[in-house]
Amino acid sequence: MPTASRAAVTRRDIAAVFLKLGTIAFGGPAAHVAMMEDEVVVRRQWLTRQEFLDYVGATNLIPGPNSTELAIHIGHLCGGPIGLAIAGVCFILPAALIVTAIAFLYVKFGQLPIATDVLYALKPVVIAIVVQALVRLSRAAVKSPMLAVVGAAAVLATVFGVNELVVLLGAGVATAAMARPVRAASAPLLLSAPLMTTTAPASLLAIFGLFVKTGAVLFGSGYVLLAFLRADFVDRLHWITDRQLLDAIVVGQVTPGPVFTTATFVGYVIAGWRGAAVATVGIFLPAFVFVALSGPLIPRLRRSATAGAALDGVTVASLALMAVVTWQLGRSALPDIATWVIASVSLVLLLRFRLNSAWLVAAALLAGLVLHQRLGAA
């Protein structure tokens, strides 16, 4: 039983799992969720699939990096407040160190290391990993025809450009209303920190404050992060250029772990390793606070019939968002027959033979490096 397995989890176990994931979890939040589900639900049974789904849904309702918040939730559930800190830090640290090293090379040589060939082999594997997770999680999440309809509606709404938070809240309200009549409630007030209107010097405190603000109000993907960072660091303060910001986003996308380590790169470009450190702490700090505050509420929500129904709706909508993101990524990740073959073989190995996704990621990285070396020698 997962409860018994969770009782035996040590802090060293939590550190080992999330250091591993922080080192090999390429592909963005959807892939991170897939790999965490494989590690903590399928292989180690620290959580039931329903518990995992509840936390996936909950992370989509708070600002910040969703996959990092999911790691923090799991650490909190398995190891209390110290486990919370261990899981989050161990998931973030490998990526932050890798991005800092890349930023050092970038500042020194003026360009990014070439990653095109590595990504060519890696992206199809990531797509297969996410599809595998969607299949497994959907079996547990879609418990009724009503939830299937809610999930389909969430997919359509997302495709037609409805805001992600509106989709999630709408799904939760709809399923709660269908489960049990409730009085109409006012929508939660979402507060946004006011934008500064004067140019501030690039001090460590200013960098830290801007990234705390961003981490505290940002919903959505790394592409939403791009809009926030451009408004502050390019347009208003002129601390970096558009090209540097786009390079930062690329580094966040192609390195393992949280995409929000884009902040680490930006911080290094502005103020060296100290800037990288304060930017990293700043953008991730709100996630730890939000999870610590919201984590204890989730089991209580599940015990309430109405709140549990709402959580089911949010969870199904979260998987719908994940499915749309996978479809969008797949269009660019699978441009030819070779990539389709890689993705298909990977999916068979994952679903039929239950191969650990870490081995597929390692094989894809090796294949990409070999391909790059051969093309470079040609």
Summary of the structure (lengths in Angstrom):
residues: 378
radius of gyration: 20.5
end to end distance: 54.8
largest distance: 69.3
contacts: 1329
relative contact order: 0.17
helix: 79%
strand: 0%
